Amino acid sequence: MDIKVNSQTVVVFDLDDTLYNELSYLQSAYREIALKTAPKSWHKLYLQMFSLYRCNENVFDFLAKNHNLDKSELITLYRNHKPKIALAEGVAELFQKLREKKAGLGLITDGRTGTQRAKLKALGIENSFDCIVISEEFGSEKPSEENYLAIENQLPEYTDFYYVADNVKKDFIAPNQLGWETIGVLDNGLNIHNDAHLYMTKKHLPKNYVYRIGDINII
């Protein structure tokens, strides 16, 4: 998909399941927990944990019950571990092309500040954006228009806005209402959220789709 950008354009991105696969964060956290819980047999425990997750079972309840662990400490470890994750194919090249065109870059993501910023650092993109809106530190979550208006207010020199994201439940409602161009990255089978079929309405859906983020071509 070709999009024409210039120095008046801001391309804003979602983070989870857009710039990287969120499932890889879960895998990273489970590995960390398994290593700390059963260092001599962590592979077996990791396999159990991931199997339980796939069956929609509560992994933390399982660990608390069967390994005499405190559930709150497990959740803290999950959220605060140093993630081993990688950018989706084509993201680095896309950012570079946007900078070459003097376009602005923004990020709107839901989640806890520490967790989301740790992800950005692990991905090597913590300094890539002109504006970052994280729900916990901002005080509201998508689909609130306030999160998107924050981008407009903090970057007043720009006039054209794109939002690239994946979750049709909440990502595109506000930018569609605000007149932004919206681009949905299709689920590659690894997305955490699998309820897209419940939100097949005009207000929920993006105006355009790409199969993968690397299919966005800057002209």
Helices and strands as residue ranges (DSSP letters): E 2-3, E 9-13, H 22-37, H 42-54, H 59-66, H 71-80, H 91-100, E 104-109, H 113-123, E 131-134, H 135-138, H 145-154, E 160-165, H 173-177, E 181-185, G 196-198, E 208-210, G 213-215, E 217-218
